[in-house]
Amino acid sequence: MLNVIDLNIQFFNQEDRSWHTAVNQISFKAEKGRVLGIVGESGSGKSVTSFSIMRLHNPEYTRITGDILFNGTSLIHLSDLEMNTYRGNKIAMIFQEPMTSLNPVFTCGYQVQEAIILHQKLSKQAAKEKTIELFQEVQLPSPETVFNTYPHQLSGGQKQRVMIAMALSCNPELLIADEPTTALDVTVQQTILQLLLKIKEERNMGMIFISHDLAVISEIADEVAVMYKGVIVEQGSVEQLFKQPKHPYTKGLLACRPSPLFRLKKLPVVTDFLLQGTDQPVAHLLAANSYTQQEIDDRREILYKTTPLLEVKNLCTWFPVRQGLFGSSKELIKAVDDVSFKLYPGETLGLVGESGCGKTTLGRTILRLIEPTSGTIFFEDQEITHLKNDSFRKLRRDIQLIFQDPYSSLNSQLTVGNALMEPLLVHRVFSTETQRKAHVMNLLELVDLKPAHFDRYPHEFSGGQRQRIVIARALALQPKLIICDESVSALDVSVQAQVLNLLRRLQQELGLTYIFISHDLAVVKHLSDRMIVMNKGKIEEEDFPETIYAHPKTAYTQKLIAAIPGKFSLFS
């Protein structure tokens, strides 16, 4: 159906007035009724390739050579008017972030209805009926209600279903899905993948599925193309790629995800494989880098002999739901509901659960960014639940938070150096500018950044570098406890591995204690000494990670573990 031949894409850089190659002589095919997975890190060229198929690049600053044949017709050589008959009608695309792809001022139904009227010339009533049918097909609850709902009123998974419905509205022959599950919980991700496969089978569509995660690709793809720096370095069936990866980059992508079998001391990163190359099976390399059970037992014996650093008793954080602007509250959302646990010095406690389970609210309640409804919080044997602002401000030096999105948690107007010095000024640490700057330089070095980064702004860094900056800022006041709230969820798997290695190294060097919040069970299992599974504000179960994985006690935990992607395993 789709035949991409020697595709070369260049972009014009206005700063240095030269052309830069983003995709270099790649070729691949997509067939009817089958799924081609394109995998690679950010900047590998996979999304650029998909945009070129749809002809979404600005022609003034883009040069494309080679050819893209769709059912024998060259898309490269079509006029804009001719391309409009293909775009949306025959080839449709699901974009990565549904909230930015949907217009916030129009209802979801109106937006899908508008696309149908535009492309299929149906009446308003007929387009509405078709929209509701599509909402039923993508398994949205109460399709008639969703029709009149605005995007912000839906969950992430529901918004993604609306985007799928819009993409399907004109019965395309080829569907391009660009990272459609990246920010979703594992259970929601699983349902979206199953939905896409179901629709693909029923409609006999071709599909190109783009992701940075090979485990996700293994759940949906028939064939895989691995991209690195604009080049396809390996192609083959998904099973072949997992059983016998040939290129060092592919091996690196497979290895840098936390292993379900081994408790690794350090996650491998892609550069380890690219620089050294290796003929050894990936599983052998991981086994050689894993903790023994004796080492794990010795660590636990030391950890749990100490006095708890933090103790939470019967903590509740409830929010009233009001009816209308001035209405009285008729019900309560019990975001955190009677939660109790202990956290020991030097320990990492993993909090895991789906969006809305209460894990983030629990972390912010401990920090008193949200006031608890009831219960008590002890830090170093001092009750901090009702401390006045002045007293709690001193305590904030000891408890820090790393937010999920590093870009939005950094002030775009401040240089990195000033952003790191700000907490030192607020808490009056050091008496001179020279001392503060020297401390910041040490922080940059600690998180593997360079002194030259001091005068740069947040937008000049990659996602992984920005996360290191946020970690450095959390370390600025030399805290005892850091709460990491989904701090690696938006990163490429290879960058994620680097940040997880950094967090573990800092813990060992500085004696830090972590509460690590995530919806990714594999990441939590890798980093945590103990794990708490939360659901609807309550603790479902609490135990050592390997115990929960091997013997989950509740149906909810079993569902979370079953939803972890990875149809084929490089460990088998």
Secondary structure, DSSP 8 states (H G I E B T S, - for coil): -EEEEEEEEEEEETTTTEEEEEEEEEEEEE-TT-EEEEE--TTSSHHHHHHHHHT-S-GGGEEEEEEEEETTEESTTS-HHHHHTTBTTTEEEE-S-HHHHS-TTS-HHHHHHHHHHHHH---HHHHHHHHHHHHHHTT-SSHHHHHT--GGGS-HHHHHHHHHHHHHTT--SEEEEESTTTTS-HHHHHHHHHHHHHHHHHHT-EEEEEES-HHHHHHH-SEEEEEETTEEEEEEEHHHHHHS--SHHHHHHHHTS--SS--BSS---HHHHHHH---S-HHHHHHHTB--HHHHHHHHHHHTTS--SEEEEEEEEEEEEESSSS--EEEEEEEEEEEEEEE-TT-EEEEE--TTSSHHHHHHHHTTSS--SEEEEEETTEE-TT--HHHHHHHTTTEEEE-S-TTTTS-TTS-HHHHHHHHHHHTT-SSSHHHHHHHHHHHHHHTT--GGGGG--GGGS-HHHHHHHHHHHHHTT--SEEEEESTTTTS-HHHHHHHHHHHHHHHHHH--EEEEEES-HHHHHHH-SEEEEEETTEEEEEE-HHHHHHS--SHHHHHHHHTS--SS-TT-
